[in-house]
Amino acid sequence: MKIWVGIDDTDSREGMCTTYLATIAMERIEERGDRIVGLPRLVRLNPTVPFKTRGNGAVSFLVETNDVSEVLEIVREVIEELAMLKDANTHPGAVFVSEDLAIKLSYFADKAMKDLVTIDEALFIIGKYFIPHLKFKKGRGLIGALAAIGAELNDFVLELLTYRYPERFGTQRICNLEDFFEVDYVFYPKIFDTVDWCNNVVVALPGTPCPVLYGLRGENLESLYEAMKMIRSEPIDKFRVFITNHGTDMHIIDEKDVKELKNYRSYRLTGVVATEPYDIIGGHVFFEIETRFGLVKCAAFEPTKQLRNVIRKLKRGDLLEVYGSMKKDTLNLEKLNIVKLAEIKLEYNPKCPKCGKRMESAGRGQGYRCRSCKTKSFEKEILNVKRDIEEGFYEVPPSARRHLTKPLVRLDTTTKKHIFR
Ligand code: ATP
């Protein structure tokens, strides 16, 4: 028989990574003679949940086995051995779901990607379908474990994760940084978000003490393997390719599907600029748009770097489509489409037809006159201001990108894309 194993909430800011723990579990399951079917899945869930350590990722994989309890015992052993159980915020959970039941979890998974769910909701499903499970401490990881199995990956990318030797965990990563730029140069867009050229950042390298050495993200397996060969680094202990919902926008709720906006959710909204952009200390830029839900405050925070230069040029009346997460009643921008730039007109005193100089007022209700040429006019001159931004899509640069955010290079649209690479 085939069963899905879902695991989540095993790491902390001090270390570990659920993908690594799942990789060890898969190895041990295979060592005992069972088969891992296809690629494991790394599913990112609602990126705004307060409980997340980093990117709110959960893992699932399919096992062909005759003995579910043996698989469960291996997973128990690996969690007890590797999970950061001492950390107050780590609450692991694992579930073992028969293959035919997985489809029943898709609604729950969709909710976990877009909304907030409770441990009780997870326990209800577990009780309803008699799902074998492991619950450590509060067992909050049961939410992600179920969702990683139920998520329908109609759109997906592949993520190749390389892992360090355990004795190196927590030490500085040794990698030839230029090789990542070379990978981007050779393989982009098949492999994307490896580096941020403009801000000179290698995005593929984690900034945390987790077991991951680097991760490469792309559409095609062969390219990922080729790219890995190009990167000179400290020795790699093991690597694994995951199917993921990275770069798919699966967290985004469309405005037409909701009656009200709530914090801790991510939206696509249309609106017209109502309050022009302003900077605050720290380089964060804010503006407001008028939407069908009323005024919505939008933010391009300092890490969004060059996107802020686009935002600063917005004017009242510009029609936008914005994508981002709602926190503290503010939409944190991930990308935007400038659908229609407002026409901005300025009025000037008319020019004298003889000398070409601007006329002066001839007094209230008297029109304008040129003092030297004695010419007169009653009409002001109205000129369109040339806008120095273009319509189309703009995005945050790779260094500020969320795992789930669909980069413009993956967006299927005929609208002009201004890609930040
Ligand atoms: P990673 O480090 O792998 O990127 P993470 O470590 O940031 O992911 P976790 O440590 O797994 O995230 O913590 C997230 C916790 O939030 C998990 O217990 C998970 O089950 C739970 N969770 C995930 N999605 C939701 C949701 N939509 N509502 C409530 N809880 C959620």
Boltz pocket constraint, residues with backbone or C-beta under 6 A from the ligand:
constraints:
  - pocket:
      binder: B
      contacts: [[A, 8], [A, 9], [A, 10], [A, 11], [A, 12], [A, 16], [A, 17], [A, 18], [A, 19], [A, 45], [A, 46], [A, 49], [A, 51], [A, 52], [A, 53], [A, 54], [A, 55], [A, 56], [A, 57], [A, 58], [A, 89], [A, 91], [A, 111], [A, 112], [A, 113], [A, 114], [A, 115], [A, 116], [A, 117], [A, 118], [A, 139], [A, 140], [A, 141], [A, 142], [A, 143], [A, 144], [A, 145]]
      max_distance: 6.0
